[in-house]
Amino acid sequence: MLSDTFCTSVGGPMSRWRAGFESYGVRFQLETNRPDCLAPLIASLPPRQRNDAAPTFTTFRLDFDDHGRPVSVLVNGRPSEEELPAEAPQSWLLESLITLHVARSSPHVFVHAGMVRHRGHGILFPGRSFAGKTTLTAALLACGADYYSDDFAVIGSDGRVSPYHCPLRIRTPAGRIEKTAADFGAIAADQPVVPAIIVSTEYIPGADWQPAPVSSGECLLRMLEHAVAAQSAPERICRVLSLVARDAVCLTGPRGDANETARRILEYCDSLSATSLPAASCHRKIQPCCP
């Protein structure tokens, strides 16, 4: 998605490096005083559709001290209102600010959600942070689904969801690790898809996933709760999400084990299509990874 990076030094030898990008229709610039830190910063950004050297409206700058420690974050030349914890990774605050900027400014609708595809069917599961989206996404990938995102569903005006390929950040007792779709034997999808199933669920220890169908209106409200720009552009957000909810099967209910839930979601997905492979064939395929 990203070709050659455009970098220049401005205002003195290596004093400022600048790169221009575009992500989901939003242009922005990244600046830093440490060119050796530029590559990891770029890697942490939202998926880029292309680099762009044209003038932009928003510039994000992250400066480092001589030891490579982040010391300040500026947005259009002004300090960020958020603080950068000393123990945070170099790009943590910058990534958060740019991600929110893209999500709020894009013509697409950004919904906090996991998203996969199984045999042509899009499966979207909105949820807040710590609701288990990444764990369920990983389980679905291990069961053979195609990867779209574990963070945002990026929805166009036609109701189709575009890929948002960031690494899956999995929390472990030892800390957070990053995985790609390939680590689960899955592929990263490259084409938009219409969600056929919307699952509103949250991890509850010991719960048995027994989903109940809900109306398209209830489904709309559950997605709207997790839409980034719901307050700043309510009419546009509601129009797009209504289109998604209207054409999807909407289910809700708490879940327990992610592997078991993933298996049952994919079984349900298979039941929607008369041309799907028999369920027994699916069982043989996913049994090693989804007990």
C-alpha positions in Angstrom: 0.0 0.0 0.0 3.0 2.3 0.5 5.5 3.0 -2.2 8.7 5.0 -1.9 8.6 7.3 1.1 9.0 11.0 0.4 11.5 12.4 2.9 13.3 15.8 3.0 15.4 17.6 5.5 14.1 21.1 6.4 15.6 24.0 8.3 19.1 22.7 8.7 21.1 19.5 8.3 18.8 16.6 9.5 16.9 19.0 11.8 13.5 18.1 10.4 12.4 15.2 8.3 9.0 15.2 6.7 6.9 12.5 4.9 3.5 13.0 3.3 0.8 10.3 3.2 -2.8 9.6 2.4 -4.9 7.1 4.2 -8.6 6.4 3.4 -8.9 9.8 1.7 -7.2 11.8 4.5 -3.9 13.5 3.8 -1.4 14.2 6.6 2.3 14.9 7.1 4.7 13.3 9.6 7.8 15.1 10.9 10.6 14.2 13.2 14.0 15.5 14.2 15.5 12.0 14.1 15.5 10.4 10.6 16.8 7.2 12.0 13.5 6.9 13.9 11.3 7.6 10.9 10.9 4.0 9.6 9.4 2.6 12.8 7.1 5.6 13.1 5.8 5.0 9.6 5.3 1.3 10.2 3.0 2.1 13.2 0.6 4.3 11.2 -2.8 3.4 9.9 -2.7 1.6 6.5 -1.6 4.0 3.8 -3.1 4.0 0.4 -0.3 6.0 -1.2 2.3 8.5 -0.2 1.5 12.1 -1.1 3.9 15.0 -1.3 1.1 17.5 -1.9 0.3 20.2 0.7 -1.8 18.9 3.6 -3.9 20.4 6.3 -2.5 18.5 9.3 1.1 17.9 10.3 2.1 15.6 13.2 5.6 16.0 14.6 7.4 13.7 17.1 10.8 14.9 18.4 13.4 12.8 20.2 16.3 13.6 22.5 19.9 12.5 21.9 19.1 9.1 23.4 16.2 8.4 21.1 13.6 9.1 23.8 10.4 10.9 22.7 10.2 14.3 24.2 7.3 16.1 22.5 4.4 15.6 20.1 3.1 18.6 18.1 -0.1 18.8 16.0 0.1 21.7 13.5 2.9 23.2 15.5 1.1 23.0 18.9 1.6 20.6 21.8 -0.7 17.7 21.9 -3.3 17.8 24.7 -2.5 14.2 25.6 0.6 13.2 27.5 3.1 10.6 26.2 4.0 8.1 29.1 7.7 7.6 29.5 7.3 3.8 29.3 5.2 3.9 26.1 6.7 2.8 22.8 8.1 5.6 20.6 5.1 5.8 18.3 2.3 5.2 20.8 0.8 8.7 21.1 1.6 9.7 17.5 -0.1 6.5 16.2 -3.1 7.2 18.4 -3.4 10.8 17.2 -3.0 10.0 13.5 -5.4 7.1 13.7 -8.1 9.2 15.3 -7.5 12.0 12.8 -7.9 9.6 9.9 -11.0 8.0 11.4 -12.7 11.3 12.1 -11.8 13.0 8.8 -12.2 10.1 6.3 -15.3 10.0 4.0 -15.5 6.3 5.1 -17.2 5.4 8.4 -14.9 4.0 11.0 -16.4 1.6 13.5 -14.4 -0.1 16.3 -14.8 -3.7 15.2 -13.2 -6.9 14.1 -13.9 -7.9 10.6 -13.2 -11.2 8.6 -14.6 -12.9 5.5 -15.5 -16.6 5.2 -16.4 -18.1 1.9 -17.5 -14.8 0.5 -19.5 -13.7 3.6 -18.3 -10.7 5.6 -18.5 -11.1 9.4 -18.4 -7.9 11.4 -18.3 -7.8 15.2 -18.3 -4.3 16.8 -17.0 -3.8 20.3 -15.2 -1.6 22.7 -11.5 -2.0 23.7 -10.9 -5.1 25.9 -14.1 -6.7 24.7 -12.1 -9.5 23.1 -12.2 -8.4 19.4 -8.6 -9.3 18.7 -8.9 -12.7 20.5 -12.0 -13.6 18.4 -10.4 -12.3 15.2 -7.3 -14.5 15.8 -9.5 -17.5 16.4 -11.5 -16.9 13.3 -8.3 -16.6 11.2 -7.0 -19.8 12.7 -10.3 -21.4 11.6 -9.7 -20.4 8.0 -11.3 -16.9 7.7 -9.7 -14.1 5.7 -8.4 -11.1 7.6 -9.8 -7.6 7.3 -9.1 -6.0 10.7 -9.2 -6.5 14.4 -9.4 -2.7 15.1 -11.7 -0.9 12.7 -14.4 -1.7 10.1 -13.8 0.9 7.4 -17.2 1.2 5.7 -17.8 3.1 2.4 -20.9 4.9 1.4 -22.1 1.7 -0.5 -22.0 -0.3 2.7 -18.9 -2.3 1.8 -16.0 -2.8 4.3 -12.5 -2.2 3.1 -9.4 -3.9 4.6 -7.6 -2.2 7.5 -4.5 -4.3 7.7 -2.7 -3.6 11.0 -0.9 -6.3 13.0 -3.0 -8.1 15.5 -1.9 -6.9 18.9 -2.4 -9.8 21.3 -2.2 -9.2 25.0 -0.3 -11.9 26.9 0.9 -12.1 30.6 4.4 -11.1 29.3 3.1 -8.1 27.4 1.6 -7.3 24.0 2.8 -9.2 20.9 2.1 -8.5 17.3 0.9 -11.1 14.8 0.0 -11.0 11.1 -2.7 -13.0 9.3 0.0 -15.3 7.9 0.9 -16.3 11.5 -2.5 -17.9 11.7 -2.3 -19.5 8.2 -4.8 -17.0 6.9 -4.7 -14.5 4.0 -5.2 -10.8 4.2 -8.2 -9.8 2.0 -7.6 -7.1 -0.6 -11.2 -6.4 -1.8 -14.1 -4.7 0.0 -17.0 -6.9 1.1 -20.6 -6.4 2.3 -21.1 -7.7 5.9 -23.5 -10.7 5.8 -23.4 -11.2 9.6 -23.0 -8.7 12.4 -22.2 -10.2 15.8 -22.5 -8.1 18.9 -20.7 -10.0 21.6 -18.4 -9.6 24.5 -16.2 -12.1 26.4 -17.7 -13.4 29.6 -15.7 -16.2 31.3 -17.7 -19.4 31.1 -20.4 -18.1 28.8 -21.9 -20.3 26.1 -22.5 -18.4 22.9 -26.2 -18.7 22.3 -26.9 -15.8 20.0 -30.3 -14.1 19.6 -31.4 -12.3 16.5 -32.0 -8.6 16.8 -33.7 -6.1 14.5 -31.9 -4.0 12.0 -32.7 -1.0 14.1 -31.1 -2.5 17.2 -28.2 -3.6 15.1 -27.7 0.0 13.9 -27.7 1.3 17.5 -25.0 -1.3 18.5 -22.8 -0.2 15.6 -23.5 3.5 16.2 -22.2 3.1 19.8 -18.8 2.2 18.4 -18.6 4.6 15.4 -15.8 7.1 15.7 -17.5 10.1 14.1 -21.0 9.4 15.4 -21.2 12.8 17.2 -19.6 15.0 14.6 -21.4 13.6 11.6 -24.5 11.7 12.9 -26.6 11.9 9.7 -23.9 10.5 7.4 -22.9 7.8 9.9 -26.5 6.7 10.5 -27.2 6.6 6.7 -24.2 4.3 6.0 -24.7 2.0 9.1 -28.4 1.7 8.3 -27.5 0.4 4.9 -25.2 -2.2 6.5 -27.7 -3.3 9.2 -30.5 -3.6 6.6 -28.8 -6.2 4.6 -27.1 -8.3 7.3 -28.2 -10.9 9.8 -27.7 -9.4 13.2 -27.0 -11.5 16.3 -26.2 -10.7 19.9 -25.1 -12.5 23.0 -22.1 -13.0 25.3 -19.4 -15.5 24.4 -16.9 -17.6 26.3 -14.1 -19.5 24.7 -13.0 -17.7 21.5 -12.1 -20.9 19.6 -15.5 -22.5 20.2 -17.3 -19.3 19.3 -15.3 -18.9 16.1 -16.1 -22.4 15.1 -19.8 -21.8 15.6 -19.8 -18.4 13.9 -18.3 -20.0 10.8 -20.8 -22.9 10.9 -23.6 -20.3 11.1 -22.0 -18.5 8.2 -22.0 -21.7 6.2 -25.7 -22.2 6.9 -26.5 -18.9 5.1 -25.4 -20.2 1.7 -26.9 -23.2 -0.1 -23.7 -23.6 -2.0 -21.4 -23.9 1.1 -19.4 -27.0 1.7 -21.1 -29.5 4.1 -20.5 -28.8 7.8 -18.7 -32.0 8.3 -16.0 -30.9 5.8 -15.7 -27.6 7.6 -15.2 -29.6 10.9 -12.3 -31.6 9.4 -10.7 -28.4 8.3 -10.8 -26.4 11.5 -10.6 -29.2 14.2 -6.8 -28.9 14.6 -6.9 -25.1 15.3 -10.3 -24.7 16.9 -10.9 -27.4 19.5 
